[in-house]
Amino acid sequence: MTKLLYIANLRLPTEKAYGIQIAKMCEVFATLKFKVESEKLKVGDNFKVELIYPHRKNHIQDNFFSYYSVKNSFKLKEIWAPDFYFPGKLDKISVTIKNLISGFLLACYALSSDADIIYSRDEWPSYFLSFFSKKIVFEAHNFSEARTFFYRRFLKNNIKVVAISESLRFKFLNIGFSANNVLVAHDSVDLSEFDIQISKEEARRKLNLPQGVKIVMYTGHLFEWKGVNVLLEAARNFQFPISNFQRREDILFIFVGGMDYDVEQFKERAKDMKNVLILGHKPHQEIPSYLKAADVLALPNSAKDKIYLNTSPVKLFEYMASGCPIVASNLPSIAEVLNYQNSVLVNPDDAGDLARGIEKILNEPNLGQQLSKRALEDVKNYTWEHRAKKILLFI
């Protein structure tokens, strides 16, 4: 039996999307049948998967497997690591120091394990392990010039990289990585979670949302690079008429998600807006129902923060699997998956263009149905199982 050790130098469980991705990938890695044969993976035995992560203070006390609705098919191990916080401007320094220390401790555990493959999306443990002969795979979710010394080390030691977008893959190729050593594997979705057989009206009753309005929905964190301020501005300046809806309150913009501090700040920005509802964080199990309750789903990612231009948002694939039409920023990494046949693409950081994209779907329901139908078909290529198979064959 082949053993895969997944290192997450992160707080788990978490309300952030990376937790969903890690949990789903470990679940699928543990259920696929592969084995190592002549240094390559062939169909055969199951993988033995272990997920390790550092001790962190965590307000989420739920069981990991139930929190993420995944099978208890892999081993979990929390590794002791110091957890501390420096106030004010020293906060970033404390995070860096903590991650360095916990990365070293996770690497030490990995070296003492009998893992055949070590897989991680974190630079520090991968860096420490690169000085030894372990088989390491690094999953890249962004590219920062400040972290180039990590990437140079990975290049020197022939470490394979899984990039979550084609645009991110080019970043690694441009610093010298071989095309054979960098794989594109976009994020994915569990289609069964979002194939819920309830109507829009039933979803709204279940969630206590109003029936006689059009709902524009955003799910996810309220960080500026997510474009939520642009969506809020679009809501503030939304133009009418829209079909039979004449009043501003007839088009309701709903924001689901965010950390407590960010939610309070965002509510302050929207306090004078009657057409905005900010609900805060909701369990991931409820997200399919929220998406089902919407008329339009918004993915307004910003182009201002260059480090995030190469992202492959998990919610993009959840949106596609929901059967609801999507309006999204026309960014290179997003346009690798979305196009004018399965969504309405708009200029990033342009509240007016975002509003026009939303208006287009609300005014042309037949177009919305065509787009969502195509998105549902396209997303079948982006399942966690499909992604895991692709990665294992690459390894």
N, C-alpha and C positions, 0 to 999 in steps of 0.2 A: 504493500500500500504506500502510495506517495504522500508525503506530508508537506503541506503548504502552510507556512507561518505568515499571517497578515499582521503587520505592525501599523498601529494607528497612534501616532504621538499627539493625541487629541482627547478632549473630554468626551466620555461616552457613558450613558446615552446623552444625546443632545437634541435640541429642537432645530438645529441647523441641518441643511440638506445633506451635508457630507455623511451624517450618521446613517441616513437612509441608504445612501450608496454603499457604504461599507457593509452594513448589515445584509443587504440584498446580495452583494457580491460574495460574501462569505457563505451565505446560504446556498447559492448556486454552485460555487466551487465545491462545496461538500456533497452535492447531489449528482454532479456530472461524473460520468465514468471514464476516467483516463488513467494512464500509467506511464511511467518513464521507461522508454525502450530505446537503447542506443542513443541516449542523451536527447531524445525527442519524445514528445507526448503522443501516445497512441490510444485508441479506444481500448478500454479494459477495466481495471479496478477503480473503485471510488477513491477520491482524495480524502485524506485526513486533514482537516482544517482547524487551525487554532488562531484565534484573534487575541492579540495582547495590546494593552493600552495602559497609560500611567494613571496612578491615583490622582484624582482631582476632586476638589470640593464640588458637589453637584446638587442642585436643588431638585433635579429629577431623580426620584427614588424608585421609579417603576422597574420591574424586571426587564432586562434588555430584550429578550425574545418577544415578550408580549407588547412592549412599547413599539417595536418595529414590525410586529405581526410576521415574524419569520420563524421557521422551524428550528427547534433545538437540535440542530444537526452538526454543530461545530462547537469546539471548546472555547470558553472565554477565560482569560486570565488578566487580572488587574495587577500591574507591577507597582510596587511602592516607589514613590518619587516625592521629593519635597514639593510642597505647594505653598506659595507665598505671593504676596501682593505688595507692590510699592505704590503709594498714592500719587495722584496728580500726573505730572509729566514723566515720572519714572515708571509709569505703568508698562510702556512698551519695553523698557529695559528688563523689567521683571519677567515679562512673558518670554523674551528672548533667552534669558538665563534659565528659566524653568524648562523651556523646550530643549535647550542644549543638554541639561542634566538628565532629563527624562529620556531624551534620545539616546544618550550614552547607556543608561541603565537598560533600556529596551534592547539595544544592540548587544549588551552583555548577555541578557537572557537568550537572545537569538543564537549567539555563538555556542551557548551551552545546550541548545536544543538539537534534535536529530532531524531538523527540517531539510527537505530536499530543495525547496524553493522558498525564498524569503521575498515577500511582496509588500511594498509600502508606498504610500503617497506622501511621505514626509522626508525632507532632505537630511536632517541630522542623523537618524538611525541608519539610513542608506549610506551616508558618508562614512560613518564609523565602520560599518560592515565592509565597505569597499576595500579596506586594508587587509581583508582576509579572503579566503578562497570560496566563500559561500556563493551560491547562485542567487543573485539579487535582481529584482525587477522593480523599477521605479515608475510610479504612475504620476504624471505631471498634470496639474490642474491650472497652472499659470506659469509665466516666465518673467523673472525679474532680473534685471541687469545686476542688482546687488547680490544675487545668488549664483552668479556665473561660476564662482570658484567651486561650487558643488557640481555643477554640470560638467566642468572641465575634468573634475575627478572621475565622474561617471564615464565620460568619454574615454579617458585614459585606461580605465579598467574594463572597458567593453560591456558596461552594464546596459541592459535593454531598457528602453523607455516606452511606456504606454501613454500617449498623448490624447487628451479628450476632444481635440478638434484638429482639423487639417492645418489651420492657421498656426496652432501651437506646434505642430509637428515641424513646420517650416522653420520655426525659431531654433529648434535643435539641429536641424539639418544645416542651418546657416553657421553654426559654430563648429561644424565638422563631423557630426554624427553620421554614420552610414545609414542609408535608407532602409537597409535590412534590420537595423537595430532600433527603429522608431515606428511604432504601430499607432494608427488612429483608431480609437475605440470611444465613440461618443457615449455620454451617459444614456441611461435607458429607463424602462418602466416595467412594472409588473402589470400586464394587461388585465389580469383577472381582478385586480383590486379596483379598477376603474370601469369594469363592465358591470355596472350596477343597474338592475332592471327596475328603475323607478322613473317617473316622469319629472319634468321640471317643477310642476306644481306640487308633487309629493315631496320632492327634495326641499322646496321652500317651506312647506308645512312642517317637515321634520326639523328644520333649522330655525323656525320662527322668523322667516324672512317674508317681506311683503309680496303679494301676488300681482297686484295691478300695476307693476312698473317694469321697465327694462333694467336689467342688472349688468353692469360692467364689473368684472371680478379680477382682482389681483391677489395671488397667494404667494407668500414668501416674506423675506426680511425687508425691513424698511431702510436699508442702507442707500446712500445717495447714488452709488454706482448702479443700483438696480433700476434707477429711473423713476422711482416712486414720486419724487417731487414734480417731475414732468407730467406724470399722470394726474397728480393733484391739480396742477395748473390747467390741464386739459379739462378737468371736471369743472373748474372755476369759470372757464370761459366757453363752456359748451354752447353751441349755437342750435337754434330751433328754426323751423319745425322738424321733428323726426317722426315720420309716418303720422300716426294719430296722436302723438305725445307732444303736448304744447308747453307744459310747465317744467321748470328746472327739476322739480322734485320727482318728475315722471321717469327720469333717468338716474338711477342710483349707482354710485361708484362704491364698491365694497372692497376693503383691504383686509385680508386675512393673514395674520402672521406678525412676526416681529418680537424682539426682546422688550421687556417691560419698559425700560428707559426710553427706547426708540419709539414705542407706542405712545407714551405720554407726550414726547416731543412732537410727534406727528399729529396727535390730537390737537395740540395747541395751534399748529399751523392751519388746521381745518376747522377750528372752533366756530367760525362764522358761516360754514357751508352746510346747508340743509340737504344737499344731494350726495353727501359722503357719509359712509358708515365704516368705522374702524373697529374691528372686532378683536384684534390681538391674536396671540398664538392659539392655535387649535390642534388637538391631537391629529397625527397624520392619518389615522383611520377615518377621520371625518372629512378630509379634503376631497375625496371623490364626490361626496354629496354636495359640497359647496360648488364644485365645478359644474355639476349637473344642474344646479339652480341658476346658473348664469346664462345670459344671452350673448355676451362677448367676454373673451378672456384676454387680458392685456399683459404683454411681456415687453415693458418699455426700457430695457437695459440701456445705460448711458455709454457714450463713446469717449467720455472725458478722462476716465481713469484707464490709462493704457494697459495696466497690468491685468485688467479684467476683460479685455477685448477678445480673448481666446477661450472664454468659458463655454461650457456646454451645460446649461442649466437643467437640473433634474425636472423642474416644473415645466420646461418646454415639452418634454415627452409625456408628462402627466396631462398637460393641456391637450395634446394631440389625441391621447387615449380617451379623453372625456366626451368627445363628440360635439364639443362646442366650438364655434369659430374663433380664430385667434387673430389678434392684431399685435404685431411685434416689430421691434426695432430692426432695421435692415443693417445688421452688423455682419461681418464676414463669417464668424463662427456660427451665428444663428442661421445665416443664409446657406450654410452647408446642409441644413436639415429642412428648413422652411423655404418656400418659394411662392410665387404668385398663383400657383395652382392649389396650394393647401393652406394659404393664409393671406392676410393683408399686411404687407411690409411697408413701414413708414420710416421717415428720416429720424435717426436717434436725436434726443435732446431737443425735439421740436414739438412743443405742446399743440400747436395748431395742426400740424400734419397728423399727429396721433389722434386728435379729436376728429379730423376728417376721416381717418381710417375706421374709427368706431362708428361714425355716422354712416359710412358706406355700408357696413354690415347691418346696422339697424334699419336702414332705408331699403335694403335689398335682401330680404329674408331668403330668397332662392339662392342668391350668391353665397350666403352664410352656410346654407345646407350643402352646397357643392364643395365648398372649402373644407368643411368639417368632415364630410364623407371621404374626401381625398386624404386628409390628415390621418383619419382612422386607418386607412389602408397603408399609408406610408409608415406609420409608427410600428407596424408589425415587424419591421426590420430592426427595431431598437428595443429588444427585450433584454433583461438581465442574462437570461440563458444564452441568447445569441452572442452577447458581449463576452461572457465568460469563456465560451467555446473559442471565440476568435482569439482571445488573449492566451489561452492555454496552448493553442496550436502555434501561436507566435513564439511562445517561450521555448 
